Amino acid sequence: MKLPGLRALRLGFGLALLVLLTAGVLSHNYTRQMAAAAEWRSRSLQILWNVEGLREAFVDVQTGARGFVLTGDESMLDSYHAGLAEAETHLRDVEELASDDAAQQQRLKELEPVAKAWRAFAGRLIEVRRAEGASAATRLVIGGEGVRLMAQLRNLLTAMEDYERSLLREHEARLTSSTRATTLASVVVGWRRWSSSPVAPSSPTS
C-alpha cells in the first residue's frame, strides 16, 4: 500500500531533521573535545618545556660554580647567575601551569626544598673558593653533597616529565576513541536515514 504523498513528505522531513539535529550534537561534542584536547596538549607541552628548562638551568648553576672553583675566574659565574634566574622563572611557570594538578603540585613541594638546598650549596662553594681557596672548595665538591642534590633534582624532574607524558598519552587515547565513536555514530545515522527514506511509489496492481 502506498503512503499518501503528504505523509511521505512529512516522514522524510522528520527523518532529515533528526539527522541534522543528531549531526549537530555530534559535531558540537566533537568540537568541544577537540578544543579541550588542544588546551590540555598545550598546557602539558608548556610544562614539559619548562621542566626541561629547569634541568638545563640547574646544570648551568653547577657548571658555573665548578668552573669558578677550578679557575677562580669570576667570569665563570655568568652561567651560574643566569642559571639561577632561569631556574626561578621556569619553576614559577610550572607552578602556575600545574596549579590544578594535585600530583604535580606534590612533586613541586618535594622539588622546592631540594632546589633550595642545591642553590645554597652552590653559593657556599663559591664563597669558600673566594675565602679559603681552591683546595677547601675542592674538598666540598669531593664531599658529594652537590652530586647527591643534583641526583635528587634530576629524579624529581624526570618523574614530573614521565607523569606529564603519560597524561598526554591517555588524553590522546581518549580523543582517538571519541573520534571513532563519533564517526561510527555518523555512519549509523546516515544508514538509518537511507534505510528509512520513503521509496518511490510502486507500480499500480492490476
Backbone as CSV, one residue per row, in Angstrom:
resi,resn,N_x,N_y,N_z,CA_x,CA_y,CA_z,C_x,C_y,C_z
1,MET,0.849,-1.194,0.000,0.000,0.000,0.000,0.875,1.231,0.000
2,LYS,0.539,2.193,-0.860,1.351,3.397,-0.955,1.008,4.357,0.181
3,LEU,2.064,5.066,0.696,1.833,6.137,1.659,1.286,7.338,0.937
4,PRO,0.321,8.056,1.500,-0.135,9.295,0.884,1.037,10.239,0.722
5,GLY,1.004,11.073,-0.311,2.134,11.968,-0.605,2.491,12.875,0.552
6,LEU,1.487,13.449,1.226,1.765,14.376,2.323,2.424,13.662,3.488
7,ARG,1.928,12.458,3.800,2.502,11.701,4.900,3.957,11.330,4.615
8,ALA,4.222,10.908,3.370,5.590,10.559,2.989,6.511,11.774,3.075
9,LEU,5.977,12.925,2.674,6.785,14.144,2.740,7.121,14.507,4.174
10,ARG,6.111,14.395,5.063,6.347,14.692,6.478,7.348,13.725,7.096
11,LEU,7.211,12.466,6.751,8.143,11.470,7.276,9.568,11.752,6.810
12,GLY,9.716,12.068,5.525,11.048,12.383,5.005,11.639,13.615,5.658
13,PHE,10.783,14.638,5.857,11.259,15.864,6.504,11.678,15.592,7.950
14,GLY,10.875,14.773,8.651,11.199,14.445,10.040,12.505,13.691,10.164
15,LEU,12.722,12.749,9.260,13.975,11.998,9.275,15.166,12.898,8.974
16,ALA,14.986,13.786,8.002,16.074,14.705,7.666,16.393,15.620,8.834
17,LEU,15.338,16.101,9.526,15.558,16.972,10.681,16.274,16.226,11.799
18,LEU,15.882,14.951,12.009,16.547,14.139,13.037,18.024,13.961,12.722
19,VAL,18.315,13.705,11.460,19.707,13.534,11.053,20.493,14.811,11.300
20,LEU,19.910,15.949,10.931,20.602,17.229,11.120,20.842,17.521,12.596
21,LEU,19.821,17.266,13.445,19.973,17.513,14.874,21.032,16.605,15.479
22,THR,20.983,15.322,15.095,21.974,14.371,15.616,23.385,14.749,15.183
23,ALA,23.522,15.096,13.902,24.834,15.501,13.400,25.325,16.752,14.101
24,GLY,24.399,17.675,14.376,24.785,18.907,15.078,25.289,18.637,16.471
25,VAL,24.585,17.739,17.199,25.014,17.388,18.561,26.377,16.717,18.528
26,LEU,26.534,15.768,17.605,27.816,15.079,17.484,28.935,16.054,17.144
27,SER,28.658,16.963,16.212,29.670,17.935,15.809,30.037,18.859,16.957
28,HIS,29.026,19.276,17.732,29.285,20.165,18.875,30.140,19.466,19.923
29,ASN,29.772,18.215,20.240,30.546,17.466,21.242,31.978,17.246,20.778
30,TYR,32.125,16.914,19.504,33.459,16.665,18.980,34.293,17.939,18.991
31,THR,33.664,19.065,18.644,34.388,20.339,18.658,34.850,20.682,20.064
32,ARG,33.981,20.448,21.052,34.361,20.700,22.448,35.517,19.806,22.871
33,GLN,35.459,18.537,22.463,36.530,17.609,22.809,37.846,18.020,22.159
34,MET,37.759,18.459,20.917,38.963,18.893,20.217,39.570,20.123,20.879
35,ALA,38.712,21.068,21.287,39.201,22.286,21.952,39.851,21.941,23.288
36,ALA,39.202,21.037,24.044,39.763,20.623,25.335,41.090,19.901,25.136
37,ALA,41.154,19.050,24.103,42.387,18.316,23.829,43.517,19.263,23.456
38,ALA,43.200,20.267,22.636,44.223,21.242,22.232,44.731,22.025,23.435
39,GLU,43.808,22.410,24.323,44.210,23.164,25.518,45.064,22.300,26.440
40,TRP,44.639,21.066,26.637,45.396,20.145,27.503,46.780,19.883,26.934
41,ARG,46.835,19.644,25.628,48.122,19.367,24.982,49.059,20.557,25.111
42,SER,48.532,21.755,24.895,49.351,22.960,25.006,49.894,23.122,26.422
43,ARG,49.043,22.886,27.413,49.477,23.015,28.808,50.571,22.006,29.136
44,SER,50.350,20.750,28.718,51.335,19.705,29.013,52.668,19.989,28.329
45,LEU,52.613,20.434,27.085,53.850,20.735,26.365,54.595,21.904,27.012
46,GLN,53.852,22.887,27.495,54.498,24.007,28.186,55.152,23.551,29.485
47,ILE,54.484,22.655,30.205,55.070,22.120,31.439,56.351,21.353,31.119
48,LEU,56.285,20.505,30.105,57.474,19.739,29.728,58.614,20.660,29.309
49,TRP,58.301,21.710,28.564,59.331,22.657,28.138,59.963,23.348,29.342
50,ASN,59.157,23.727,30.308,59.685,24.405,31.493,60.464,23.460,32.401
51,VAL,60.036,22.210,32.476,60.785,21.234,33.273,62.159,21.001,32.658
52,GLU,62.201,20.897,31.338,63.496,20.764,30.663,64.339,22.016,30.880
53,GLY,63.687,23.181,30.868,64.408,24.423,31.156,64.983,24.442,32.562
54,LEU,64.244,23.884,33.509,64.749,23.768,34.881,65.991,22.896,34.939
55,ARG,65.922,21.782,34.242,67.065,20.864,34.219,68.319,21.576,33.681
56,GLU,68.153,22.282,32.566,69.278,22.996,31.961,69.782,24.123,32.870
57,ALA,68.855,24.794,33.556,69.256,25.882,34.454,70.093,25.352,35.614
58,PHE,69.689,24.219,36.192,70.461,23.634,37.292,71.856,23.216,36.824
59,VAL,71.938,22.704,35.595,73.248,22.337,35.042,74.112,23.582,34.866
60,ASP,73.504,24.691,34.424,74.262,25.937,34.278,74.802,26.421,35.626
61,VAL,73.982,26.296,36.659,74.436,26.675,38.009,75.624,25.814,38.415
62,GLN,75.498,24.522,38.189,76.575,23.588,38.538,77.845,23.896,37.743
63,THR,77.704,24.122,36.433,78.858,24.384,35.576,79.578,25.652,35.993
64,GLY,78.791,26.703,36.268,79.398,27.969,36.670,80.138,27.875,37.992
65,ALA,79.504,27.229,38.969,80.126,27.109,40.287,81.405,26.262,40.227
66,ARG,81.346,25.146,39.528,82.533,24.284,39.435,83.641,24.951,38.622
67,GLY,83.249,25.660,37.566,84.253,26.370,36.772,84.988,27.404,37.607
68,PHE,84.234,28.086,38.474,84.860,29.086,39.337,85.775,28.422,40.361
69,VAL,85.365,27.279,40.892,86.211,26.558,41.849,87.533,26.175,41.199
70,LEU,87.501,25.731,39.966,88.712,25.279,39.281,89.625,26.423,38.875
71,THR,89.044,27.550,38.453,89.857,28.618,37.855,89.954,29.882,38.699
72,GLY,88.956,30.119,39.536,88.929,31.374,40.275,88.533,32.555,39.406
73,ASP,88.143,32.292,38.179,87.770,33.345,37.229,86.315,33.740,37.462
74,GLU,86.104,35.009,37.832,84.759,35.477,38.142,83.808,35.413,36.943
75,SER,84.372,35.481,35.740,83.512,35.410,34.547,82.838,34.050,34.415
76,MET,83.399,33.034,35.066,82.783,31.710,35.035,81.435,31.709,35.741
77,LEU,81.206,32.733,36.562,79.963,32.791,37.320,78.801,33.382,36.513
78,ASP,79.076,33.785,35.276,77.984,34.311,34.446,76.901,33.255,34.250
79,SER,77.338,32.040,33.931,76.353,30.969,33.727,75.684,30.585,35.043
80,TYR,76.409,30.734,36.148,75.832,30.460,37.475,74.664,31.408,37.757
81,HIS,74.888,32.706,37.567,73.838,33.689,37.838,72.682,33.558,36.839
82,ALA,73.017,33.298,35.576,71.972,33.113,34.564,71.124,31.878,34.890
83,GLY,71.786,30.822,35.333,71.072,29.599,35.692,70.120,29.804,36.858
84,LEU,70.561,30.570,37.850,69.692,30.857,38.993,68.425,31.600,38.549
85,ALA,68.608,32.607,37.691,67.463,33.393,37.215,66.518,32.536,36.372
86,GLU,67.103,31.713,35.491,66.279,30.858,34.633,65.508,29.826,35.461
87,ALA,66.161,29.267,36.457,65.503,28.275,37.305,64.305,28.890,38.017
88,GLU,64.468,30.111,38.494,63.372,30.791,39.186,62.187,31.002,38.252
89,THR,62.462,31.418,37.025,61.402,31.668,36.041,60.678,30.379,35.671
90,HIS,61.434,29.338,35.357,60.819,28.066,34.940,60.021,27.440,36.089
91,LEU,60.534,27.542,37.287,59.832,26.971,38.433,58.504,27.685,38.658
92,ARG,58.509,28.997,38.556,57.276,29.767,38.722,56.256,29.424,37.634
93,ASP,56.728,29.254,36.402,55.821,28.925,35.303,55.198,27.540,35.485
94,VAL,55.994,26.575,35.928,55.456,25.230,36.158,54.402,25.265,37.267
95,GLU,54.669,26.012,38.317,53.701,26.125,39.416,52.373,26.675,38.926
96,GLU,52.418,27.675,38.056,51.189,28.270,37.528,50.464,27.302,36.590
97,LEU,51.212,26.669,35.702,50.601,25.762,34.726,49.988,24.532,35.380
98,ALA,50.608,24.056,36.452,50.141,22.836,37.129,49.363,23.152,38.400
99,SER,48.805,24.348,38.484,48.137,24.775,39.716,46.928,23.909,40.059
100,ASP,46.301,23.274,39.041,45.117,22.441,39.286,45.426,20.948,39.250
101,ASP,46.693,20.609,39.292,47.104,19.201,39.230,47.751,18.819,40.560
102,ALA,47.011,18.065,41.363,47.486,17.730,42.712,48.774,16.907,42.677
103,ALA,48.886,16.002,41.702,50.075,15.151,41.631,51.329,15.967,41.338
104,GLN,51.231,16.885,40.388,52.385,17.729,40.068,52.674,18.718,41.196
105,GLN,51.656,19.200,41.859,51.876,20.102,42.990,52.650,19.390,44.102
106,GLN,52.354,18.118,44.306,53.090,17.353,45.319,54.559,17.217,44.930
107,ARG,54.810,16.973,43.638,56.200,16.866,43.182,56.918,18.212,43.321
108,LEU,56.206,19.286,43.069,56.812,20.617,43.229,57.162,20.885,44.691
109,LYS,56.320,20.420,45.603,56.617,20.587,47.026,57.881,19.809,47.407
110,GLU,58.076,18.652,46.769,59.283,17.871,47.025,60.505,18.500,46.361
111,LEU,60.277,19.142,45.217,61.380,19.733,44.458,61.933,20.993,45.114
112,GLU,61.059,21.821,45.637,61.470,23.141,46.128,62.546,23.094,47.216
113,PRO,62.409,22.257,48.257,63.472,22.227,49.272,64.798,21.693,48.735
114,VAL,64.719,20.747,47.790,65.953,20.210,47.203,66.635,21.292,46.362
115,ALA,65.836,22.026,45.575,66.397,23.110,44.767,66.996,24.196,45.652
116,LYS,66.324,24.489,46.738,66.845,25.491,47.682,68.175,25.029,48.286
117,ALA,68.245,23.753,48.663,69.485,23.211,49.237,70.608,23.226,48.203
118,TRP,70.265,22.935,46.937,71.285,22.939,45.880,71.809,24.352,45.646
119,ARG,70.929,25.347,45.627,71.372,26.730,45.452,72.258,27.171,46.619
120,ALA,71.875,26.753,47.806,72.668,27.109,48.986,74.053,26.470,48.928
121,PHE,74.103,25.214,48.499,75.392,24.535,48.391,76.277,25.212,47.346
122,ALA,75.700,25.538,46.192,76.483,26.192,45.146,77.002,27.546,45.615
123,GLY,76.157,28.273,46.335,76.593,29.565,46.870,77.706,29.402,47.895
124,ARG,77.594,28.388,48.744,78.634,28.131,49.740,79.942,27.739,49.071
125,LEU,79.836,26.967,48.012,81.021,26.549,47.266,81.795,27.763,46.737
126,ILE,81.065,28.718,46.214,81.684,29.929,45.670,82.330,30.754,46.780
127,GLU,81.621,30.881,47.889,82.162,31.669,48.994,83.420,31.033,49.583
128,VAL,83.427,29.708,49.692,84.613,29.018,50.212,85.786,29.207,49.259
129,ARG,85.515,29.146,47.955,86.591,29.357,46.971,87.180,30.750,47.103
130,ARG,86.350,31.737,47.333,86.833,33.109,47.466,87.588,33.314,48.775
131,ALA,87.070,32.722,49.848,87.645,32.990,51.178,88.804,32.072,51.537
132,GLU,88.738,30.809,51.100,89.711,29.835,51.562,90.549,29.202,50.452
133,GLY,90.176,29.468,49.211,90.976,28.966,48.112,90.438,27.694,47.476
134,ALA,91.158,27.260,46.425,90.701,26.143,45.605,90.670,24.823,46.377
135,SER,91.653,24.581,47.234,91.720,23.289,47.940,90.504,23.075,48.833
136,ALA,90.155,24.116,49.602,88.999,23.991,50.502,87.713,23.787,49.710
137,ALA,87.564,24.515,48.601,86.368,24.375,47.767,86.316,23.003,47.118
138,THR,87.463,22.497,46.706,87.517,21.172,46.083,87.108,20.088,47.073
139,ARG,87.508,20.261,48.334,87.104,19.297,49.358,85.580,19.259,49.500
140,LEU,84.941,20.413,49.360,83.478,20.471,49.408,82.871,19.669,48.254
141,VAL,83.469,19.842,47.068,82.973,19.118,45.893,83.139,17.617,46.101
142,ILE,84.290,17.213,46.565,84.580,15.789,46.765,83.659,15.184,47.834
143,GLY,83.213,16.014,48.759,82.321,15.527,49.825,81.043,14.887,49.297
144,GLY,80.617,15.262,48.102,79.494,14.576,47.459,78.120,15.173,47.677
145,GLU,78.035,16.242,48.493,76.712,16.821,48.740,76.085,17.358,47.457
146,GLY,76.900,18.029,46.645,76.382,18.588,45.400,75.891,17.510,44.445
147,VAL,76.658,16.416,44.352,76.263,15.306,43.471,74.950,14.696,43.949
148,ARG,74.832,14.525,45.266,73.607,13.938,45.818,72.391,14.822,45.530
149,LEU,72.541,16.125,45.722,71.430,17.044,45.486,71.043,17.095,44.005
150,MET,72.050,17.094,43.127,71.756,17.109,41.696,71.037,15.828,41.269
151,ALA,71.407,14.704,41.848,70.739,13.440,41.525,69.276,13.490,41.960
152,GLN,69.020,14.063,43.129,67.637,14.194,43.591,66.835,15.109,42.667
153,LEU,67.449,16.198,42.255,66.768,17.118,41.337,66.425,16.423,40.023
154,ARG,67.392,15.704,39.473,67.151,15.011,38.198,66.027,13.984,38.334
155,ASN,66.017,13.244,39.442,64.985,12.231,39.640,63.594,12.857,39.736
156,LEU,63.499,13.966,40.450,62.212,14.637,40.587,61.739,15.228,39.264
157,LEU,62.656,15.811,38.515,62.299,16.383,37.210,61.877,15.286,36.234
158,THR,62.587,14.154,36.280,62.224,13.033,35.418,60.838,12.504,35.768
159,ALA,60.515,12.451,37.058,59.189,11.994,37.489,58.107,12.942,36.977
160,MET,58.379,14.241,37.009,57.415,15.220,36.504,57.209,15.053,34.999
161,GLU,58.306,14.824,34.282,58.208,14.633,32.828,57.447,13.348,32.495
162,ASP,57.764,12.266,33.181,57.102,10.986,32.911,55.599,11.089,33.160
163,TYR,55.241,11.753,34.244,53.827,11.922,34.576,53.109,12.734,33.498
164,GLU,53.724,13.818,33.073,53.083,14.691,32.077,52.953,13.979,30.732
165,ARG,53.957,13.199,30.370,53.880,12.446,29.111,52.793,11.364,29.179
166,SER,52.624,10.774,30.347,51.565,9.761,30.491,50.194,10.409,30.347
167,LEU,50.036,11.632,30.862,48.776,12.351,30.691,48.502,12.619,29.215
168,LEU,49.531,12.996,28.487,49.370,13.234,27.054,48.913,11.972,26.340
169,ARG,49.544,10.852,26.658,49.174,9.598,26.006,47.734,9.200,26.333
170,GLU,47.350,9.326,27.592,45.994,8.961,27.999,44.958,9.842,27.310
171,HIS,45.218,11.132,27.265,44.259,12.039,26.660,44.146,11.790,25.160
172,GLU,45.262,11.543,24.500,45.220,11.266,23.072,44.475,9.962,22.790
173,ALA,44.611,8.974,23.679,43.890,7.715,23.506,42.392,7.935,23.657
174,ARG,41.984,8.738,24.650,40.565,9.031,24.830,40.011,9.792,23.633
175,LEU,40.808,10.723,23.112,40.360,11.504,21.960,40.198,10.610,20.733
176,THR,41.139,9.683,20.539,41.039,8.755,19.409,39.793,7.893,19.529
177,SER,39.513,7.402,20.742,38.325,6.588,20.971,37.059,7.387,20.706
178,SER,37.048,8.647,21.151,35.882,9.505,20.937,35.673,9.786,19.459
179,THR,36.768,9.979,18.736,36.672,10.244,17.297,36.074,9.041,16.575
180,ARG,36.513,7.843,16.952,35.969,6.635,16.331,34.485,6.488,16.625
181,ALA,34.109,6.768,17.887,32.699,6.651,18.260,31.847,7.658,17.494
182,THR,32.369,8.864,17.335,31.638,9.891,16.599,31.470,9.496,15.138
183,THR,32.528,8.974,14.555,32.462,8.537,13.159,31.462,7.405,12.993
184,LEU,31.477,6.441,13.918,30.551,5.320,13.851,29.112,5.803,13.973
185,ALA,28.881,6.743,14.907,27.533,7.274,15.094,27.053,7.974,13.835
186,SER,27.925,8.705,13.188,27.558,9.402,11.954,27.190,8.409,10.861
187,VAL,27.959,7.319,10.779,27.665,6.288,9.776,26.314,5.649,10.053
188,VAL,26.059,5.334,11.344,24.788,4.706,11.712,23.618,5.627,11.384
189,VAL,23.765,6.908,11.736,22.697,7.865,11.446,22.457,7.955,9.950
190,GLY,23.526,8.000,9.169,23.382,8.063,7.717,22.701,6.834,7.165
191,TRP,23.065,5.654,7.709,22.434,4.418,7.249,20.959,4.397,7.584
192,ARG,20.611,4.866,8.817,19.210,4.906,9.214,18.406,5.833,8.312
193,ARG,19.030,6.949,7.965,18.334,7.879,7.087,18.058,7.227,5.725
194,TRP,19.062,6.550,5.192,18.908,5.906,3.887,17.875,4.793,3.934
195,SER,17.963,3.943,4.986,17.078,2.782,5.047,15.636,3.154,5.342
196,SER,15.435,4.358,5.986,14.080,4.762,6.358,13.466,5.732,5.365
197,SER,14.185,6.103,4.335,13.670,7.075,3.371,12.495,6.480,2.611
198,PRO,11.462,7.314,2.294,10.328,6.815,1.509,10.814,6.346,0.147
199,VAL,10.320,5.222,-0.276,10.705,4.683,-1.587,9.789,5.255,-2.644
200,ALA,10.220,5.118,-3.894,9.379,5.614,-4.991,8.083,4.821,-5.027
201,PRO,6.979,5.457,-5.454,5.680,4.755,-5.487,5.785,3.493,-6.334
202,SER,5.176,2.444,-5.824,5.213,1.183,-6.578,4.212,1.231,-7.712
203,SER,4.384,0.339,-8.674,3.501,0.286,-9.841,2.110,-0.157,-9.426
204,PRO,1.050,0.411,-10.054,-0.319,0.002,-9.682,-0.508,-1.482,-9.929
205,THR,-1.229,-2.108,-9.002,-1.524,-3.527,-9.201,-2.620,-3.680,-10.217
206,SER,-2.618,-4.751,-10.949,-3.615,-4.983,-12.000,-4.914,-5.449,-11.362
